[in-house]
Amino acid sequence: MSDTDSLSRIDAALAMDGYARLPGAAMIDRLAITPADWAAFAASWHDLGPDRFMADGGRYRRRRHATFALRGGSFTRQPHQPHWQSRDYNPLNGDVQRWFDPVDPATIANPVAQAILAFCADSFDPAGSGNWHVELHQFRIEASTSEQGRPTPEGMHRDGVDRVMVMLIERRNLREGVTRIGAPDGTPLGEFTLTDPGDTMLIDDHRILHGVTEIHPLDPDQPAWRDALVVTFAATG
């Protein structure tokens, strides 16, 4: 399948259903990701700082954050800044300026990150004519016998942007972690599990609620985590 055909199918799925799913193997192949580049990219998740802004008191989430301006198809990294969401979209952690460690420049320079950003631009702004505020989040959700991991502690939600990409990087020693999607009125629309590296979901944030169920370790004596990359696009005019 050509890139044009692939993007057309993604565009059609987003238009019809409000979301699109892409299997990891096809995604990695489409982005021409080499094993060495993927290994280096995924390894950067081992160096995430703690999320100190969890209103539920949890210490199960680690993350890094970066922002970009997208103009005329070109990304420009912006000075480090806080992540902010209204309580209308995040009733747990909203209305707070949340400062996370910045994404390492080497991670952004990795060909995997560059290919993912280009893919998002092609998928969300195919004409290259929009102006966008883009945020990139590295998440690690950890689980243990003493604390369950909650990928979306705010529950089913919208992010308060226009488009969202979620890519699974790794699942280690886990059960559950089911992705659920729904309509804005809460009507369930389906559920599935991102299981393989590169498994990806694209979301029209105006039309789709999304959430992920809690995760638990398969072997309670071994570390357990779910690593994910989230990229959001918000139009700026």
N, C-alpha and C positions, 0 to 999 in steps of 0.2 A: 504494500500500500504506500502510495506517495505521501509526502508531508502534507500536500494540499488536500488529498482525500481524507487523511487522518484528522486534520484541523476542521474540515467540513463536517465530519461525523461528530466531533466534539461540539462544534457550534450547534449542530442540530439537536444533540442531546441536551445541551444547556437550554436551548430555546424551548424544547418540548417538555422536558422533565425538571428543569432547574438545577440539574446536576449531571455530572458525567464521571464514570469510573474507567480507569486505565490500569490493566495488570502490570505488575512490576517489570516482568521480563520484556514486554513490548515497550514500556516506557524507557527502560535503560537502553534498549536497542535503538529506539527512535532518537534518543538524545546522544547516541554514539558515545556512551560512557564506557571507559576502559576499566577493567578490574582494579588497576593500581590507583586510578583517580577516585573511584568509588570507595576503596579501602581508606584512603587518606581523608576523604570527606566524612565518611561515617565515623572515623576515629576521633574527629573533633568533638563528637558528642560526649567523649569521656572527660572533657574539660569544661563543663558547664557549671556556673555558679548557682547557689541556692536561690530559689524564689522566696524572698522575705516578705511578700505582700499577700500571703494567703490568709484571708479573713476567717477561714475555718480552723486556723491554727496548724494546718498540715505542714509537714516538712518533706513531702514526697515528690516535690517538683523542682527540677533544675532547668535553667534556660539561659539563652543569650538572645540579643535583639539587635536589629539594624534597620535603618530607614533609608529610603532612596526617593529621589524625584525621577519620574519617567517622563521625558519630553521628546517628542519626535522619534520615538523608538530607542532613545539612549538613556541608560541608567546613570544617575549621579548619586553617589553615597552622600548622605546628609550628616551634619554634625550629630554626635550622639545625643539622644533626647529620650524623654520618658515615653512609655506606652500609656495611653489613656483610653478608657472606654466609659461611656455613660452607664449609670445604673440601669437605664432602660434596656441595655443589652447585656450587662453583666451585673446582676443584682448582688453577687457575692463580693466582687473586687472592683466594682465600678466607682467612678467619681474620685479616683485617686491617681496621682501621677506616680506611675510605677517605674522605677529605674532598675534596669537589669544590666548585667555585664554586656559590653558590646561584642558582637560577633567578630571573631579574629579576622584581620585582613587576609590572612592566608586562606581561610575558609571561603571567603568571598571570591578570592582569586582562583580558587580551584575550578578546573573546567566543568565539574559537575554543577557547581553553583551558577556559573555563567550560563550553562546550557538550560538550567531550570528557569532562571530569570528570563532568558530569551523565549523559552516555551510559554511561560505565563504571558509575556507581552504579546506573542503571536495569538494566544488563545483568547485573551481578554481585550486586546486592542489591535485586531488584525490590520486595520488601516494605518496604525501608527500615528494617529492624529490627535489622540487624547493627551491630557495632562493628568498625571496620577501621583498620589502619595502611596508609596509601596513600603510595606513592613515585612521583614523576614524574621521568623522566630525559630530558634532551635529549642525543642522541648525534650526533656527526659523525665518520665514518670516512673518512680521506683515503687516497688511493692515488697512487703515483708510480712512476717507473721504478726508483727506488732502494729503495722500500719498499712491499710489498703491504699493502693494508688488510684487516684481519681483524675483521669485525663481531662475531664470537663466538669470540675466541681460545681460550676454554675448551672449544670443540667442542660437540657435542650435549649439552644440559644441561637441567636444571630450575632455576628461580630460587629455589626454597625458599619460595614463597608459596602462595596459593590460586588466584588468577586473574591473568592477564597480558593487557594490550592492547599491540599493536605497530602503529604507524601510520607509513607512509612519508611523509616531508615532501618530499624531493627526491632524485633521482638526477642527478648531473652528470657527463657524459663517462665513463660506466662500462660495463664488461662484467662479467658474472657477478654474484655476490651473490644466489645462489639460496637460498631458505628451505627447509630440510628439517625434517620432523617425524618423530617415531618414538615407539614405545611405551617404557615404562620399562625393558623388558628389551633395548632397542636395536633392536627390529624396525622397519625403515623403514616409514613409513605414507604417504609421499608427498613431493613437492617442487613448488615453484612460486616465482615471482619477483614481489615487490612492485615494480611499475614506475611507477605513476601516483601523483601527489600524493593523499594521503588513503586509498590502499589500506591496509586494516586487517586484522589477525588477532587474534582473541580465543582465549585458551588456558586450559584447565583444567590448572594446573601440576602437579596430582597425577597426571595421566594421560598427559601429553604431554611428550616431549623436543623441544627445538627448537634450531636452529642455522642460521647463514648462512655460505655459502662466501665465500672471499676475493674481493676486488674488485680490478680492474685498470683503468687508464685506457685508453679507446679511442684518444685522441690523446695520446701521451706528452708533448707540449709544452704541454698545457693542464691546469689544475687539475682534479682529479677527486675527488668525494666522494659519500657516501651519508648523508643526514640522516634520522634516525628519532626518533620519540617513543615512549617505553615508560612505561606506567603499571601498577603492580603493586598488588594488594590482598591483604593478609594479615589474617585474622580475629584479633581481640584478645579475644574473649569477649563 
